[in-house]
Amino acid sequence: MLDGVLKNISLITALLLGAAGAQTVELRILETTDLHTSALGYDYYQDKPTGEFGLEYTATLINNARNEKRNSLLFDNGDLIQGNPLGDYVARIKPLKAGQMHPMHAAMSVLKYDAANLGNHEFNYGLPFLRQIIDAAPMPIVSANTYLDDGTGKPGANAFTPYLIQRHTVYDAGGRPYIINVGVIGLLPPQIVQWDKSNLDGKIVTADIVQTARTFIPQMKAQGADIIVAIAHSGIAADYTPGQENVATELTKLPGIDVVLSGHSHQVFPGPVYKSIPGADITKGTINGKPVVMAGFWGNDLGIVDLKLDYDRKTQKWTIKDSAALVRPIWDAAAKKNLVTPDPRIARAVKTAHEGTLAYVRGKVADLTAPINSYWALVQDDPSVQLVNSAQTAYVKAALASTQYRDLPVLSAAAPFKAGGRAGPSYYTDIPAGTLAIKNVADLYVYPNTVQAVLITGAQVQEWLERSAGQFKQIDPANTQPQDLVDTSFPTYNFDVIDGVNYEIDVTQPNRYTAKGEIANASAHRIKNLTYQGKPIDPTQQFVIATNNYRASGGGSFPGLTGKNIILAAPDETRQALIGYFNQQKTINPTADGNWKLTPIPGATLLYTSSPNAQKYLPSGAALIKTRDDGFADYTIKN
């Protein structure tokens, strides 16, 4: 029946065109992505407003973009419901009632989104919560490569609506109406079954993004889709292998896909980060000739794709004659000012949830005797990471006290989540001495991960740290000129510091592992002088390592971590373990134990980028060079 209806619609369109003559129609497609519950320009960790992000600002860009073009569609590309304390508040602290709209959806209902995709973080709070908010959502939600587990660990039926074909009335320059059928397919990283194993095991299985698109695109065409928009919660990469996380480039090669909305990587396309991607035109915003856009994160940018469409009366098909993509920011980083004012409707839509979140995050946990910051977390042992490791160690020791593992040494692995990078110069932990509140705990640990523990050997401890040491570029000890130390393509959440052992990182050595966690240089070893209790670590000794569900299940592609050696899968979130630890301590002295350091390189000068605020905590041998236009500051380090 649907096929017949769509054919009749196409016939009506052809008759209209036959009467009026073929005309060009301009269609604008708008994208938000990776909003991560940033409805407002409000930093819940610092408990103050900010103009650097927030859907309330993006909303004004959306309103302006719509006013410029009569025909427009608005899509969201996932990672919507998790990311800051507001997301935790409505999922954990004061859960939504059945039928109640999620505050992010309440905000989006004001803007009348046409459809939305699921991202990987949609699954962080479990399937029942996700299905509850989908049922109350104000727009249709798609996800094609997520399937129900049929009981054998293989794909059964689609877990969610895989795609839509939406009929839209569009107008040419003369105001004449036409009908166009827009196909919308949603795709996300298949790795969700590893990253959220505790929530999805036995319930959801995933398939390769590209192969899934190949399966559904012909169906969408057969059902009358005139153009197809792939909303892919997936980044942009130069190559492709089946099962890969970031495959937006490969999607542009598939016949039938006309537009790719990318996300997940918290980057911007078109932009200079992707200038070397084969087939990319960062001036026009295309890859392999097709328009692609990735609109940053937290609402700091709006993605725009403009299409010029012609209709062929003989074939009754729409053709994209031209296209362009661009990204509009809400914030001028150089001038440190907003480019637009917020849309007040968004604040009104989330007012109750926002006020509840503020009351929640201001609750006291303990007293703090000294400030905590993460400005130097990539170059020295850091209190912000130390506290997480101490809490994880205490939690796991208690949990294993009556088990067969009770006599094994417990180590702990944690990473500096907030260390600048692509999230900007404000993205650091900076907690003053005094009252330690819930907001500060969320600042120390920004993800709703759960505590897990794995059983590994001393040799695997070494390899774990070798993988972490990919955070750094290789330094030439003979070069007396300043050299960049940090590899910014390596996510800081993968820079695990393992507490309970002592070690050095020799950055004059090449990296042992590739970005995919594969051996790159078999003879290379950056980890030096690895000891346990003052002696060289025994490669065969067994250790328990406290970590989180993401890492234990294989997140980050660390050697030896596949989910098969998990000995503790706790129900408690890491943040809850932190709160319990802090409550028990009552007074917190945030001092790192200095269990790791960079191996000294006599005569070498290292370049390190951090916040201008890092000047207040300069380590020995560090000096400020300058504050940059983008808000960061450059420092030199002589170690």
Buried (B, 14 or more C-beta within 10 A) or exposed (E): EEEEEBEEBBEEBBEBBEEEEEBEBBBBBBBBBBBBBBBBBBBBBBBEEBBBBBBBBBBBBBEEBBEEBBBBBBBBBBBBBBBBBBBBBBBBBBEBEEEBBBBBBBBBBBBEBBBBBBBBBBBBBBBEBBEBBBEBBBBBBBBBBBBBBEEEEEBEEBBBBBBBBBEBEBBBEEEBEBBBBBBBBBBBBBBBBBBBBBBBBEEBBBBBBBEBBBBBBEBBBEBBBBBBBBBBBBBBBEEBEEBBBBBBBBBBBBEBBBBBBBBBBBBBBBBEBBEEBEBBBBEBBBBBEBBBBBBBBBBBBBBBBBBBBBBEEEEBEBEBEEBBBBBBBBBEBEEEEBBBEBBEBBBEBBEEBBEBBBEBBEEEBBBBEEBBBBBBBBBBBBBBBBBBBBBBBBBBBEBBEEEEBEEBBBBBBBBBBBBBBBBBBBBBBBBEEEBBBBBBBBBBBBBBBBBBBBBBBBBBBBBBBBBBBBBBBBBEEEEEEBBBBBEBEBBBBBBBBBBBBBBBBBBEBEBBBEBEBEEBBEEBBBBEEBEBEEEEBEEEBEBBBBBBBBBBBBBBBBBBBBBEBBBBBBEEBBBBBBBBBBEEBEEBEBEBEEBBBBBEBEEBBBBBBBBBBBBEEBBEEBEBEEBBEEBBBBBBBBB
